[in-house]
Every structure is written in C-alpha cells, then in structure tokens.
Amino acid sequence: MSVAVGVGRWGEDWASRALCVSQDPDALFVRGKAQHDAKAVCKSCPVLAQCLAEALDNRTEFGVWGGMTERERRALLRKRPDITSWRTALREGMAAAAQKG
Ligand code: SF4
C-alpha cells in the first residue's frame, strides 16, 4: 500500500478531501467479500493515510477505512502492537517517502 500522498496536507480537515465523500455512505460499510470491491475507491484517495490512521488509532472495527477491510486492519494491529500512534507512524513514513522522492 502506498501512503506517499498528501504529506504536506495532513490537516484535521482531511475528511473533506475524501474521495468517498460524494458516494453512498453505506457503500463502505458492507460485509465480507464485498469490502474488497468497496475499497477500490480508496486506491486514488488523497487522504488514504489519514483515513487509515484514524481507523487504526480509534480501533474502528466496521467498514472499509484507508483502503483496508476490517479484517486487514485487525491483522495489521496484531502484527504491529508496538505502534501506539498510527497517525504519527504514517505521517513520518510519508515524510520519509517524500524525502526519497
Ligand atoms: S481512503 Fe477510502 S474510506 Fe478513506 S476517505 Fe478515502 S475513499 Fe474514503
């Protein structure tokens, strides 16, 4: 997953720049396999990292957030229990990626 977008614009207003803002809100809150189709919109979302960090930091359990299904997010949280702030981790990762060019 690429998160090297929007490094200079992490701002609190990220939700207003979400690609899904104009679609049916229920489209991202589907179950099971349908989540994989639902997350297609996230691939080109300029605030994917912000959205994912929000969901991970708040342990949001239901729906597609940041291009990940609830199952994928649970797996990531289990894999990286050392990360206490996903917002910080993803933001720093984006800054490092931006410096590399
Ligand atoms: S990453 Fe996906 S769920 Fe999150 S704001 Fe963007 S389009 Fe919406």
py3Dmol code that shows the C-alpha trace and the ligand (Angstrom):
import py3Dmol

protein = """\
ATOM      1  CA  MET A   1       0.000   0.000   0.000  1.00  0.00           C
ATOM      2  CA  SER A   2       1.354   3.408  -0.929  1.00  0.00           C
ATOM      3  CA  VAL A   3       0.849   6.238   1.510  1.00  0.00           C
ATOM      4  CA  ALA A   4       3.180   8.738  -0.126  1.00  0.00           C
ATOM      5  CA  VAL A   5       0.449  11.240  -0.801  1.00  0.00           C
ATOM      6  CA  GLY A   6      -0.557  14.496   0.790  1.00  0.00           C
ATOM      7  CA  VAL A   7       2.414  14.701   3.166  1.00  0.00           C
ATOM      8  CA  GLY A   8       2.144  18.453   3.456  1.00  0.00           C
ATOM      9  CA  ARG A   9      -1.600  18.426   3.971  1.00  0.00           C
ATOM     10  CA  TRP A  10      -2.270  16.078   6.858  1.00  0.00           C
ATOM     11  CA  GLY A  11      -4.639  18.657   8.410  1.00  0.00           C
ATOM     12  CA  GLU A  12      -7.629  17.958  10.569  1.00  0.00           C
ATOM     13  CA  ASP A  13      -9.921  18.699   7.621  1.00  0.00           C
ATOM     14  CA  TRP A  14      -8.793  15.612   5.741  1.00  0.00           C
ATOM     15  CA  ALA A  15     -12.283  14.143   5.609  1.00  0.00           C
ATOM     16  CA  SER A  16     -13.461  16.961   3.357  1.00  0.00           C
ATOM     17  CA  ARG A  17     -10.936  15.765   0.753  1.00  0.00           C
ATOM     18  CA  ALA A  18     -12.064  12.143   0.854  1.00  0.00           C
ATOM     19  CA  LEU A  19     -12.932  10.614  -2.490  1.00  0.00           C
ATOM     20  CA  CYS A  20     -15.831   8.739  -0.936  1.00  0.00           C
ATOM     21  CA  VAL A  21     -17.448  11.917   0.364  1.00  0.00           C
ATOM     22  CA  SER A  22     -19.736  12.105  -2.650  1.00  0.00           C
ATOM     23  CA  GLN A  23     -20.734   8.454  -2.751  1.00  0.00           C
ATOM     24  CA  ASP A  24     -23.344   6.496  -0.864  1.00  0.00           C
ATOM     25  CA  PRO A  25     -22.070   6.396   2.745  1.00  0.00           C
ATOM     26  CA  ASP A  26     -23.289   2.808   3.115  1.00  0.00           C
ATOM     27  CA  ALA A  27     -21.084   1.651   0.234  1.00  0.00           C
ATOM     28  CA  LEU A  28     -18.071   1.344   2.537  1.00  0.00           C
ATOM     29  CA  PHE A  29     -19.968  -0.412   5.287  1.00  0.00           C
ATOM     30  CA  VAL A  30     -20.638  -3.710   3.629  1.00  0.00           C
ATOM     31  CA  ARG A  31     -19.772  -7.152   4.889  1.00  0.00           C
ATOM     32  CA  GLY A  32     -17.311  -9.843   3.918  1.00  0.00           C
ATOM     33  CA  LYS A  33     -16.093 -10.158   0.363  1.00  0.00           C
ATOM     34  CA  ALA A  34     -17.984  -7.052  -0.764  1.00  0.00           C
ATOM     35  CA  GLN A  35     -15.459  -4.976   1.190  1.00  0.00           C
ATOM     36  CA  HIS A  36     -12.772  -5.822  -1.364  1.00  0.00           C
ATOM     37  CA  ASP A  37     -14.862  -4.246  -4.122  1.00  0.00           C
ATOM     38  CA  ALA A  38     -15.813  -1.333  -1.885  1.00  0.00           C
ATOM     39  CA  LYS A  39     -12.216  -0.375  -1.147  1.00  0.00           C
ATOM     40  CA  ALA A  40     -11.420   0.205  -4.834  1.00  0.00           C
ATOM     41  CA  VAL A  41     -12.311   3.881  -4.401  1.00  0.00           C
ATOM     42  CA  CYS A  42      -9.561   4.254  -1.781  1.00  0.00           C
ATOM     43  CA  LYS A  43      -6.741   3.483  -4.217  1.00  0.00           C
ATOM     44  CA  SER A  44      -6.686   7.013  -5.569  1.00  0.00           C
ATOM     45  CA  CYS A  45      -7.904   8.835  -2.470  1.00  0.00           C
ATOM     46  CA  PRO A  46      -5.617  11.733  -1.475  1.00  0.00           C
ATOM     47  CA  VAL A  47      -6.283  11.183   2.221  1.00  0.00           C
ATOM     48  CA  LEU A  48      -5.851   7.420   2.398  1.00  0.00           C
ATOM     49  CA  ALA A  49      -3.162   7.590   5.081  1.00  0.00           C
ATOM     50  CA  GLN A  50      -5.142   9.990   7.246  1.00  0.00           C
ATOM     51  CA  CYS A  51      -8.231   7.815   6.973  1.00  0.00           C
ATOM     52  CA  LEU A  52      -6.317   4.657   7.787  1.00  0.00           C
ATOM     53  CA  ALA A  53      -4.582   6.271  10.765  1.00  0.00           C
ATOM     54  CA  GLU A  54      -7.911   7.445  12.141  1.00  0.00           C
ATOM     55  CA  ALA A  55      -9.388   3.973  11.911  1.00  0.00           C
ATOM     56  CA  LEU A  56      -6.346   2.239  13.406  1.00  0.00           C
ATOM     57  CA  ASP A  57      -5.884   4.714  16.256  1.00  0.00           C
ATOM     58  CA  ASN A  58      -9.565   4.512  17.158  1.00  0.00           C
ATOM     59  CA  ARG A  59      -9.739   0.747  16.676  1.00  0.00           C
ATOM     60  CA  THR A  60     -12.640   1.246  14.296  1.00  0.00           C
ATOM     61  CA  GLU A  61     -13.993  -2.222  13.718  1.00  0.00           C
ATOM     62  CA  PHE A  62     -16.567  -1.927  10.974  1.00  0.00           C
ATOM     63  CA  GLY A  63     -16.292  -0.940   7.333  1.00  0.00           C
ATOM     64  CA  VAL A  64     -13.597  -0.014   4.869  1.00  0.00           C
ATOM     65  CA  TRP A  65     -11.221   2.699   6.021  1.00  0.00           C
ATOM     66  CA  GLY A  66      -7.983   3.794   4.413  1.00  0.00           C
ATOM     67  CA  GLY A  67      -8.153   1.126   1.758  1.00  0.00           C
ATOM     68  CA  MET A  68      -8.317  -1.704   4.251  1.00  0.00           C
ATOM     69  CA  THR A  69     -11.088  -4.015   5.285  1.00  0.00           C
ATOM     70  CA  GLU A  70     -11.819  -4.541   8.966  1.00  0.00           C
ATOM     71  CA  ARG A  71     -10.067  -7.906   8.788  1.00  0.00           C
ATOM     72  CA  GLU A  72      -6.951  -6.377   7.222  1.00  0.00           C
ATOM     73  CA  ARG A  73      -6.851  -3.677   9.893  1.00  0.00           C
ATOM     74  CA  ARG A  74      -7.174  -6.246  12.681  1.00  0.00           C
ATOM     75  CA  ALA A  75      -4.276  -8.206  11.175  1.00  0.00           C
ATOM     76  CA  LEU A  76      -2.148  -5.079  10.949  1.00  0.00           C
ATOM     77  CA  LEU A  77      -2.886  -4.155  14.561  1.00  0.00           C
ATOM     78  CA  ARG A  78      -1.908  -7.653  15.681  1.00  0.00           C
ATOM     79  CA  LYS A  79       1.268  -7.510  13.595  1.00  0.00           C
ATOM     80  CA  ARG A  80       2.385  -4.123  14.942  1.00  0.00           C
ATOM     81  CA  PRO A  81       1.332  -3.820  18.596  1.00  0.00           C
ATOM     82  CA  ASP A  82       4.389  -1.618  19.099  1.00  0.00           C
ATOM     83  CA  ILE A  83       2.815   1.250  17.182  1.00  0.00           C
ATOM     84  CA  THR A  84       0.923   3.409  19.646  1.00  0.00           C
ATOM     85  CA  SER A  85       0.094   6.218  17.223  1.00  0.00           C
ATOM     86  CA  TRP A  86      -0.645   5.272  13.645  1.00  0.00           C
ATOM     87  CA  ARG A  87      -1.106   8.917  12.841  1.00  0.00           C
ATOM     88  CA  THR A  88       2.495   9.598  13.828  1.00  0.00           C
ATOM     89  CA  ALA A  89       3.824   6.446  12.196  1.00  0.00           C
ATOM     90  CA  LEU A  90       2.108   7.022   8.867  1.00  0.00           C
ATOM     91  CA  ARG A  91       2.879  10.703   8.857  1.00  0.00           C
ATOM     92  CA  GLU A  92       6.568  10.029   9.470  1.00  0.00           C
ATOM     93  CA  GLY A  93       6.512   7.311   6.824  1.00  0.00           C
ATOM     94  CA  MET A  94       5.034   9.730   4.325  1.00  0.00           C
ATOM     95  CA  ALA A  95       7.631  12.380   5.151  1.00  0.00           C
ATOM     96  CA  ALA A  96      10.454   9.862   4.703  1.00  0.00           C
ATOM     97  CA  ALA A  97       8.999   8.707   1.392  1.00  0.00           C
ATOM     98  CA  ALA A  98       8.671  12.294   0.207  1.00  0.00           C
ATOM     99  CA  GLN A  99      12.317  12.996   1.029  1.00  0.00           C
ATOM    100  CA  LYS A 100      13.401   9.983  -1.004  1.00  0.00           C
ATOM    101  CA  GLY A 101      11.458  11.397  -3.903  1.00  0.00           C
TER     102      GLY A 101
END
"""
ligand_1 = """\
8
SF4
S -9.338 6.123 1.991
Fe -11.270 5.272 1.241
S -12.652 5.258 3.003
Fe -10.941 6.619 3.485
S -11.606 8.672 2.917
Fe -10.502 7.827 1.170
S -12.056 6.861 -0.137
Fe -12.984 7.208 1.897
"""
view = py3Dmol.view(width=600, height=400)
view.addModel(protein, "pdb")
view.setStyle({"model": 0}, {"cartoon": {"style": "trace"}})
view.addModel(ligand_1, "xyz")
view.setStyle({"model": 1}, {"stick": {}})
view.zoomTo()
view.show()
